[in-house]
């Protein structure tokens, strides 16, 4: 399809007259159009459409419809019907009253084009650019970020369900593209075991019987993979997505022992970042965060905060597979904010994001002060009179001095248990052995000399000490309360836009959904700002309100910025 230009962008006079009569107090779509004007232009999406071909509906209009669809929680059919029948939608889109709109399938096609080119960023950027022009976006102050789990659109599968459904999916796609060949290859029992969906079957409860079923599925899948790779197989079968998923799942779940297919031991399976959890969403992974375990993705929302005269707007959304740790996203978030000219001076996050290295990188590379609770030193010798902070470090001479005056010159670069570069400093046993404070200083009964671990860079070592000291102060704890408000944003996105379950399959489309969600939240918040709707306060249970002031309740914040 080729792009069909929309026109001047002016709202037809008759549409204005009818909209004002039908909505004398306005509506969200009307108020946003009046305040922000034209959010998107066809030229912003020109590269997504061919020069020649059947004319397509205005991509700028489709972008706005997509955002309004998320604002109101509409399906594709309902969104297309709203364009045809609702005056406020026609007003926002600048359409004539008799404009017939488009078929609902156009929205799905438009999302495919956006997902293929990370076009969701253009939609969020359009809203932010319009808000900036109107003075509703101030990016030089403070921002806050939090993440949330996102469930895959595919159903959760147990191990037997996974292998059976993966084999069934491969058989179905092969039956569609090479049915005659598959008829010759398929075993008679395959039609009985894999013709229907796995949830329509019942697996045995006994462990031995389940192992037999798993082994049988493994043998059947291996036969199919061998047939696909055989010389007489039709070309191109191995490149099919479902067949590739079958190969990957069989590698992670089975192996050959003396020529026989056996199920792998759970400890012998690939790491979570590589392990498929469903054949229908190959990008989904198993995520674990404290007591929450899910199959899918993780989304990171960043919003402005601390300004009372403008709404808090979402300035960045980053979507990743569920296995990516929060602290790995800092640089990506800051680069995206810098590209939008939305880098804050202060960035407030929870304990999952900051490390000493990340804090220094944010400061040096982006000029951003990253604030969040650093994980404390949990070693037995972390505190007390002989804790790490009690030792004097001479970085130039590469030596350390203990509180009792003993000096260590054994200075070794190493890596710690997490693979991070550190320096191990060892004190001589000849000095530590006769020391009267040996038991207080050395936790091991067999070690003669004390050992301490330092960061390899002095700046990183000094930064972590000063940051941990600052975070113990009441002033920092009071300032940190501003971070709690982003949890309300996650809750609003989940309740209003269904954030915690992907509507689509694959990382690209799930990321697009989150960009639409952020744009929709921004329009809703701008509308609330225009109508003077006050920001909600954090809800506190009746019992929590009885808590004495000297006690601390995790998460019992009495207000939200």
C-alpha positions as CSV (number, residue, x, y, z in Angstrom):
1,X,0.0,0.0,0.0
2,X,1.1,3.6,-0.6
3,X,0.5,6.5,1.8
4,X,-2.5,8.7,1.3
5,X,-1.9,12.2,2.5
6,X,-4.3,13.5,5.0
7,X,-4.6,17.1,4.0
8,X,-4.1,20.4,5.8
9,X,-4.9,19.1,9.3
10,X,-7.6,21.7,9.8
11,X,-10.8,20.5,11.4
12,X,-13.8,20.9,9.0
13,X,-16.2,23.7,10.1
14,X,-19.3,21.4,10.3
15,X,-17.4,18.9,12.4
16,X,-16.4,21.7,14.8
17,X,-20.0,22.9,15.0
18,X,-21.5,19.5,15.7
19,X,-18.8,18.5,18.2
20,X,-19.3,21.7,20.2
21,X,-23.0,21.1,20.3
22,X,-22.7,17.5,21.3
23,X,-19.9,18.0,23.8
24,X,-20.4,21.5,25.3
25,X,-18.0,20.7,28.1
26,X,-15.6,18.9,25.8
27,X,-14.2,15.3,26.0
28,X,-10.7,13.9,26.4
29,X,-10.2,13.6,22.6
30,X,-11.5,17.1,22.0
31,X,-9.5,18.7,24.8
32,X,-6.3,17.0,23.7
33,X,-6.8,18.1,20.1
34,X,-7.5,21.7,21.3
35,X,-4.5,21.8,23.6
36,X,-1.8,19.9,21.7
37,X,-3.0,20.4,18.1
38,X,-1.9,17.9,15.4
39,X,0.2,15.3,17.2
40,X,1.4,13.3,14.1
41,X,2.1,14.0,10.5
42,X,2.1,11.6,7.6
43,X,5.6,12.5,6.8
44,X,6.7,11.0,10.1
45,X,5.8,7.6,8.8
46,X,6.5,8.0,5.1
47,X,9.3,5.4,5.1
48,X,6.9,2.7,6.3
49,X,4.8,2.8,3.1
50,X,5.6,2.2,-0.6
51,X,5.6,5.0,-3.1
52,X,3.2,3.1,-5.4
53,X,0.3,0.8,-4.7
54,X,-3.2,1.0,-3.3
55,X,-3.7,4.1,-1.2
56,X,-3.6,3.5,2.6
57,X,-5.5,5.4,5.3
58,X,-3.5,8.3,6.8
59,X,-0.7,6.9,9.0
60,X,-0.8,10.0,11.2
61,X,-4.5,9.3,11.8
62,X,-3.9,5.6,12.5
63,X,-1.2,6.6,15.0
64,X,-3.7,8.9,16.8
65,X,-6.4,6.2,16.7
66,X,-4.0,3.7,18.2
67,X,-3.2,6.0,21.1
68,X,-6.9,6.8,21.7
69,X,-7.6,3.1,21.5
70,X,-5.3,2.5,24.5
71,X,-6.6,5.5,26.3
72,X,-10.1,4.0,26.3
73,X,-9.2,0.3,26.2
74,X,-10.8,-0.4,22.9
75,X,-10.4,-3.4,20.6
76,X,-9.5,-2.9,17.0
77,X,-13.2,-3.3,16.0
78,X,-14.3,-0.8,18.6
79,X,-11.6,1.7,17.6
80,X,-12.6,1.5,13.9
81,X,-16.3,1.9,14.9
82,X,-15.4,4.9,17.0
83,X,-13.8,6.6,14.0
84,X,-16.9,5.9,12.0
85,X,-19.5,6.9,14.6
86,X,-18.1,9.2,17.3
87,X,-18.1,12.9,16.8
88,X,-15.2,13.5,19.3
89,X,-12.9,11.0,17.4
90,X,-13.7,12.8,14.1
91,X,-12.9,16.1,15.7
92,X,-9.6,14.8,17.0
93,X,-8.7,13.3,13.7
94,X,-9.9,16.4,11.7
95,X,-12.4,14.3,9.6
96,X,-15.6,15.2,7.8
97,X,-18.7,14.0,9.4
98,X,-19.4,11.6,6.6
99,X,-16.0,10.1,6.6
100,X,-16.5,6.2,6.6
101,X,-13.2,5.5,8.4
102,X,-11.4,2.2,7.7
103,X,-11.7,-1.5,8.2
104,X,-10.5,-2.6,11.6
105,X,-7.9,-4.9,10.1
106,X,-6.0,-1.8,9.0
107,X,-4.9,-1.2,12.6
108,X,-3.2,-4.6,12.7
109,X,-1.4,-3.9,9.4
110,X,-0.3,-0.6,10.7
111,X,1.1,-2.1,13.9
112,X,3.1,-4.7,11.8
113,X,4.7,-1.8,9.9
114,X,5.5,0.1,13.2
115,X,6.9,-3.0,14.9
116,X,9.2,-3.8,12.0
117,X,11.0,-0.4,12.4
118,X,10.6,0.4,16.1
119,X,8.0,2.9,15.0
120,X,6.4,3.0,18.4
121,X,9.1,5.5,19.5
122,X,7.8,7.9,16.9
123,X,4.3,7.8,18.4
124,X,5.6,8.5,22.0
125,X,8.0,11.2,20.6
126,X,5.1,13.0,18.9
127,X,3.2,13.3,22.1
128,X,6.2,14.5,24.0
129,X,7.1,17.0,21.3
130,X,3.6,18.5,21.4
131,X,3.7,18.6,25.2
132,X,7.1,20.4,25.2
133,X,5.8,23.1,22.8
134,X,2.9,23.8,25.2
135,X,5.2,23.9,28.2
136,X,3.8,20.7,29.7
137,X,7.1,18.8,29.7
138,X,10.0,19.9,31.8
139,X,13.0,17.5,31.5
140,X,15.9,19.2,33.3
141,X,14.7,18.3,36.9
142,X,14.0,14.9,38.3
143,X,12.8,11.6,36.8
144,X,12.0,8.2,38.3
145,X,12.0,4.7,36.8
146,X,10.5,1.4,37.8
147,X,10.0,-2.0,36.1
148,X,7.1,-4.5,35.9
149,X,6.7,-8.0,34.8
150,X,4.7,-8.6,31.6
151,X,3.1,-12.0,30.8
152,X,3.4,-13.5,27.4
153,X,0.2,-13.6,25.3
154,X,0.8,-17.4,24.9
155,X,-0.5,-19.8,27.6
156,X,1.9,-21.0,30.3
157,X,3.1,-24.5,29.6
158,X,4.6,-27.1,31.9
159,X,7.5,-29.2,30.6
160,X,5.4,-32.0,29.1
161,X,3.0,-29.5,27.7
162,X,5.9,-27.5,26.1
163,X,7.4,-30.4,24.2
164,X,4.1,-31.8,23.1
165,X,2.7,-28.4,21.9
166,X,6.0,-27.6,20.2
167,X,5.9,-30.8,18.3
168,X,2.2,-30.3,17.4
169,X,2.9,-26.7,16.2
170,X,5.7,-28.0,13.9
171,X,3.4,-30.8,12.5
172,X,0.7,-28.2,11.8
173,X,2.9,-25.9,9.8
174,X,4.5,-28.8,7.9
175,X,1.0,-30.2,7.1
176,X,0.0,-26.8,5.7
177,X,3.1,-26.4,3.5
178,X,4.2,-30.0,2.7
179,X,1.1,-32.2,3.5
180,X,1.9,-34.9,1.0
181,X,5.4,-35.3,2.3
182,X,4.3,-35.3,5.9
183,X,1.7,-38.0,5.2
184,X,4.5,-40.3,4.2
185,X,6.7,-39.4,7.2
186,X,4.2,-39.4,10.0
187,X,3.8,-42.4,12.3
188,X,0.2,-43.7,12.8
189,X,0.3,-42.9,16.5
190,X,1.1,-39.2,15.8
191,X,-2.4,-38.5,14.7
192,X,-3.7,-39.8,18.0
193,X,-1.2,-38.0,20.2
194,X,-0.7,-34.6,18.4
195,X,-3.9,-33.9,16.3
196,X,-5.5,-31.9,19.1
197,X,-4.3,-29.2,21.5
198,X,-2.3,-30.3,24.5
199,X,-4.8,-28.9,26.9
200,X,-7.3,-31.3,25.6
201,X,-5.2,-34.2,26.7
202,X,-4.5,-35.6,30.1
203,X,-1.0,-36.6,31.1
204,X,-0.5,-39.4,33.8
205,X,0.1,-38.3,37.4
206,X,2.6,-41.0,38.2
207,X,6.2,-39.9,37.8
208,X,7.3,-43.0,36.0
209,X,4.4,-42.8,33.5
210,X,5.1,-39.1,32.9
211,X,8.8,-40.0,32.1
212,X,7.6,-42.6,29.6
213,X,5.3,-40.0,27.9
214,X,8.2,-37.5,27.8
215,X,10.5,-40.1,26.3
216,X,7.9,-41.0,23.7
217,X,7.5,-37.3,22.7
218,X,11.2,-36.9,22.5
219,X,11.6,-39.9,20.1
220,X,8.8,-38.6,17.9
221,X,10.2,-35.1,17.7
222,X,13.7,-36.5,16.9
223,X,12.2,-38.6,14.1
224,X,10.6,-35.5,12.6
225,X,13.7,-33.5,12.8
226,X,15.7,-36.2,11.1
227,X,13.1,-36.4,8.4
228,X,13.2,-32.7,7.8
229,X,17.0,-32.8,7.4
230,X,16.9,-35.8,5.2
231,X,17.9,-35.5,1.5
232,X,14.5,-36.2,0.1
233,X,12.7,-33.5,2.2
234,X,11.2,-30.5,0.4
235,X,13.5,-27.5,0.5
236,X,13.0,-24.7,3.1
237,X,11.4,-26.8,5.8
238,X,14.2,-26.3,8.3
239,X,13.8,-22.5,8.0
240,X,10.2,-22.5,9.2
241,X,9.8,-20.8,12.6
242,X,7.9,-23.7,14.2
243,X,10.5,-26.2,12.9
244,X,13.4,-24.1,14.3
245,X,11.5,-23.8,17.6
246,X,11.2,-27.6,17.6
247,X,14.9,-28.0,17.1
248,X,15.8,-25.5,19.9
249,X,13.3,-27.0,22.4
250,X,14.6,-30.5,21.7
251,X,18.2,-29.3,22.3
252,X,17.2,-27.9,25.7
253,X,14.9,-30.7,26.8
254,X,16.5,-34.0,25.4
255,X,19.8,-35.6,24.6
256,X,21.1,-38.9,23.2
257,X,22.4,-41.5,25.6
258,X,23.8,-44.6,23.9
259,X,21.7,-43.8,20.9
260,X,18.5,-43.4,22.9
261,X,16.5,-40.2,23.4
262,X,16.5,-39.2,27.1
263,X,15.0,-36.2,29.0
264,X,17.6,-33.8,30.3
265,X,18.0,-33.3,34.0
266,X,16.8,-29.8,35.0
267,X,20.3,-28.9,36.0
268,X,21.5,-29.8,32.5
269,X,19.2,-27.5,30.7
270,X,20.4,-24.2,29.1
271,X,20.3,-21.0,31.2
272,X,17.0,-19.0,31.3
273,X,18.2,-16.4,28.9
274,X,18.4,-19.0,26.1
275,X,15.5,-21.3,27.1
276,X,12.3,-21.3,25.1
277,X,9.1,-21.4,27.2
278,X,6.5,-21.6,24.4
279,X,6.7,-22.3,20.6
280,X,4.2,-19.5,19.9
281,X,6.3,-16.6,21.4
282,X,10.0,-17.4,20.8
283,X,11.1,-14.2,22.5
284,X,9.4,-14.9,25.8
285,X,11.6,-16.1,28.7
286,X,11.2,-17.1,32.4
287,X,11.5,-14.2,34.8
288,X,12.0,-14.3,38.5
289,X,11.8,-11.4,40.9
290,X,11.5,-12.2,44.6
291,X,8.3,-14.3,44.9
292,X,7.0,-13.5,41.3
293,X,7.8,-15.9,38.5
294,X,6.4,-15.4,35.0
295,X,6.9,-16.2,31.3
296,X,7.3,-13.2,29.2
297,X,9.0,-9.8,29.3
298,X,9.9,-6.9,31.5
299,X,9.0,-3.2,30.9
300,X,10.7,-0.1,32.4
301,X,8.8,3.1,32.7
302,X,10.5,6.5,33.2
303,X,8.5,9.6,34.0
304,X,9.1,13.2,35.1
305,X,8.3,14.1,38.7
306,X,8.5,16.8,41.3
307,X,6.8,19.6,39.3
308,X,3.4,20.6,40.6
309,X,2.5,23.0,37.8
310,X,2.7,20.4,35.0
311,X,1.7,16.7,34.7
312,X,4.1,13.9,35.3
313,X,4.7,12.5,31.8
314,X,6.3,9.2,30.7
315,X,9.4,10.1,28.8
316,X,10.8,6.7,28.0
317,X,9.7,3.1,27.8
318,X,12.2,0.2,27.5
319,X,11.0,-3.4,27.0
320,X,13.3,-6.4,27.4
321,X,13.0,-10.1,27.9
322,X,12.3,-11.2,31.4
323,X,15.8,-12.4,32.2
324,X,17.5,-9.0,31.8
325,X,18.4,-7.5,35.2
326,X,17.2,-4.0,36.0
327,X,20.8,-2.7,36.4
328,X,21.6,-3.7,32.8
329,X,19.0,-1.2,31.5
330,X,20.5,2.0,33.0
331,X,22.6,3.0,30.0
332,X,19.9,2.2,27.5
333,X,17.4,4.3,29.4
334,X,19.8,7.2,29.6
335,X,20.7,7.1,25.9
336,X,17.0,7.0,25.0
337,X,16.3,10.0,27.3
338,X,19.2,11.9,25.8
339,X,18.0,11.2,22.3
340,X,14.6,12.8,23.3
341,X,16.4,15.7,25.2
342,X,14.7,14.4,28.3
343,X,17.7,13.6,30.5
344,X,17.1,14.6,34.1
345,X,19.6,16.0,36.6
346,X,18.4,13.5,39.2
347,X,17.2,10.0,38.3
348,X,15.5,8.1,41.2
349,X,15.2,4.3,41.0
350,X,14.8,1.3,43.3
351,X,17.5,-1.1,44.6
352,X,17.5,-3.2,41.4
353,X,19.1,-0.4,39.2
354,X,22.1,1.2,41.0
355,X,25.6,-0.2,41.4
356,X,28.7,1.8,42.1
357,X,29.8,1.3,38.4
358,X,26.4,2.3,37.1
359,X,26.2,5.4,39.2
360,X,29.6,6.5,38.0
361,X,28.8,5.7,34.4
362,X,25.5,7.7,34.6
363,X,27.4,10.7,36.1
364,X,30.4,10.6,33.7
365,X,28.6,9.6,30.4
366,X,25.3,11.5,30.8
367,X,25.7,14.0,33.6
368,X,22.9,12.2,35.5
369,X,22.9,11.6,39.3
370,X,21.5,8.1,39.7
371,X,19.9,7.8,43.1
372,X,18.8,4.4,44.6
373,X,19.5,2.2,47.5
374,X,22.8,0.4,47.0
375,X,22.9,-3.2,48.2
376,X,24.7,-3.3,51.4
377,X,27.8,-5.4,52.1
378,X,26.4,-8.7,53.5
379,X,29.7,-10.2,54.6
380,X,30.3,-11.2,58.2
381,X,33.1,-8.6,58.5
382,X,31.2,-5.7,56.8
383,X,30.5,-3.7,60.0
384,X,32.0,-3.2,63.4
385,X,35.4,-1.8,64.4
386,X,37.1,-4.0,61.8
387,X,34.7,-3.5,58.9
388,X,36.0,-2.5,55.5
389,X,35.5,1.2,56.1
390,X,37.9,1.0,59.1
391,X,40.9,0.2,56.8
392,X,43.0,3.0,55.3
393,X,43.7,2.5,51.6
394,X,46.8,3.9,49.9
395,X,46.0,3.5,46.2
396,X,49.3,4.9,44.9
397,X,51.4,2.5,46.9
398,X,48.9,-0.3,46.6
399,X,48.7,-1.2,50.2
400,X,46.1,-1.1,53.1
401,X,46.5,-0.4,56.8
402,X,44.2,-2.0,59.4
403,X,42.9,-0.1,62.5
404,X,45.7,-1.6,64.6
405,X,48.5,-0.4,62.3
406,X,49.3,-3.6,60.4
407,X,50.0,-3.0,56.7
408,X,49.3,-5.3,53.8
409,X,51.2,-5.1,50.6
410,X,49.9,-8.2,48.9
411,X,47.6,-6.5,46.3
412,X,46.0,-8.9,43.7
413,X,43.5,-8.1,40.9
414,X,40.8,-10.7,40.9
415,X,37.1,-11.2,40.1
416,X,34.5,-11.8,42.7
417,X,31.7,-14.4,42.8
418,X,29.6,-12.3,40.5
419,X,32.4,-11.9,37.9
420,X,33.1,-8.2,38.8
421,X,36.7,-7.0,38.8
422,X,38.0,-6.5,42.4
423,X,41.3,-6.2,44.2
424,X,42.1,-8.8,46.9
425,X,44.3,-7.4,49.7
426,X,45.9,-10.0,52.0
427,X,47.4,-9.2,55.4
428,X,50.4,-11.3,56.5
429,X,49.7,-14.0,59.0
430,X,52.8,-13.0,61.0
431,X,51.0,-9.7,61.9
432,X,47.5,-11.0,62.3
433,X,48.3,-14.2,64.3
434,X,49.5,-12.5,67.5
435,X,46.9,-9.6,67.3
436,X,44.7,-9.5,70.3
437,X,41.7,-8.5,68.1
438,X,42.2,-11.4,65.7
439,X,38.8,-13.1,66.6
440,X,36.9,-9.8,66.1
441,X,38.7,-9.2,62.8
442,X,39.0,-12.6,61.1
443,X,35.8,-14.7,60.8
444,X,37.5,-17.9,59.7
445,X,39.0,-20.3,62.2
446,X,41.6,-21.6,59.7
447,X,42.7,-18.3,58.0
448,X,45.8,-16.8,59.6
449,X,45.6,-13.4,57.9
450,X,42.8,-11.0,57.1
451,X,41.7,-10.5,53.6
452,X,39.6,-7.6,52.2
453,X,38.1,-6.9,48.8
454,X,38.3,-3.5,47.1
455,X,36.9,-2.2,43.9
456,X,39.5,-2.0,41.2
457,X,39.0,1.7,40.6
458,X,39.6,4.2,43.4
459,X,36.8,6.4,42.2
460,X,34.4,3.6,42.3
461,X,35.5,2.6,45.8
462,X,35.3,6.1,47.2
463,X,31.9,6.7,45.5
464,X,30.3,3.6,47.0
465,X,31.5,4.6,50.5
466,X,30.2,8.1,50.2
467,X,26.9,7.0,48.7
468,X,26.3,4.5,51.4
469,X,27.0,7.0,54.0
470,X,24.7,9.5,52.4
471,X,21.9,7.0,52.2
472,X,21.9,6.5,55.9
473,X,20.9,10.2,56.5
474,X,17.3,11.3,57.1
475,X,17.6,13.9,54.5
476,X,18.3,11.4,51.7
477,X,15.5,9.1,52.9
478,X,13.1,12.0,52.8
479,X,14.2,12.9,49.2
480,X,13.9,9.3,48.2
481,X,10.2,9.3,48.9
482,X,9.7,10.8,45.5
483,X,10.5,7.5,43.8
484,X,7.4,5.8,45.2
485,X,5.1,7.7,42.8
486,X,6.3,5.7,39.8
487,X,4.6,2.6,41.2
488,X,1.3,4.5,40.8
489,X,2.2,4.9,37.1
490,X,2.8,1.2,36.7
491,X,-0.5,0.5,38.5
492,X,-2.3,3.1,36.2
493,X,-0.8,1.5,33.1
494,X,-1.8,-2.0,34.3
495,X,-5.4,-1.0,35.2
496,X,-6.1,1.3,32.3
497,X,-4.1,-0.3,29.5
498,X,-3.5,-3.9,30.5
499,X,0.2,-3.4,30.9
500,X,1.0,-6.7,32.6
501,X,-0.1,-9.0,29.8
502,X,1.1,-8.7,26.2
503,X,-1.6,-8.3,23.6
504,X,0.8,-9.6,20.9
505,X,3.5,-12.1,20.3
506,X,7.2,-11.3,20.2
507,X,9.4,-8.7,21.7
508,X,8.9,-6.1,18.9
509,X,5.2,-6.0,19.1
510,X,5.2,-6.1,22.9
511,X,7.5,-3.1,22.9
512,X,5.1,-1.4,20.5
513,X,2.3,-2.0,22.9
514,X,4.2,-0.4,25.7
515,X,5.0,2.7,23.6
516,X,1.3,3.1,22.9
517,X,0.6,2.6,26.6
518,X,3.0,5.4,27.5
519,X,1.5,7.7,24.9
520,X,-2.0,6.9,26.1
521,X,-1.0,7.6,29.8
522,X,0.5,11.0,28.8
523,X,-2.7,12.0,26.9
524,X,-4.8,10.9,29.9
525,X,-2.6,12.9,32.3
526,X,-2.6,16.0,30.1
527,X,-6.4,15.8,30.0
528,X,-6.5,15.5,33.8
529,X,-4.2,18.5,34.1
530,X,-6.4,20.6,31.8
531,X,-9.6,19.7,33.8
532,X,-7.9,20.3,37.1
533,X,-8.2,16.7,38.3
534,X,-6.0,16.3,41.4
535,X,-3.4,13.6,41.5
536,X,-4.4,10.6,43.5
537,X,-2.7,10.0,46.8
538,X,-1.2,6.6,47.8
539,X,-3.9,4.5,49.4
540,X,-3.1,3.5,53.0
541,X,-5.1,0.7,54.8
542,X,-7.0,1.6,57.9
543,X,-4.7,-0.6,60.1
544,X,-1.5,1.0,58.6
545,X,-2.8,4.4,59.6
546,X,-2.6,3.3,63.2
547,X,1.1,2.6,63.0
548,X,3.1,4.7,65.5
549,X,5.3,7.4,64.0
550,X,8.5,5.8,65.3
551,X,7.9,2.6,63.4
552,X,8.6,2.2,59.7
553,X,6.3,0.4,57.2
554,X,7.8,-0.6,53.9
555,X,5.9,1.1,51.1
556,X,3.6,3.1,53.6
557,X,4.2,6.4,51.8
558,X,1.5,8.9,52.8
559,X,1.7,10.9,49.6
560,X,2.8,10.8,46.0
561,X,4.5,13.5,44.1
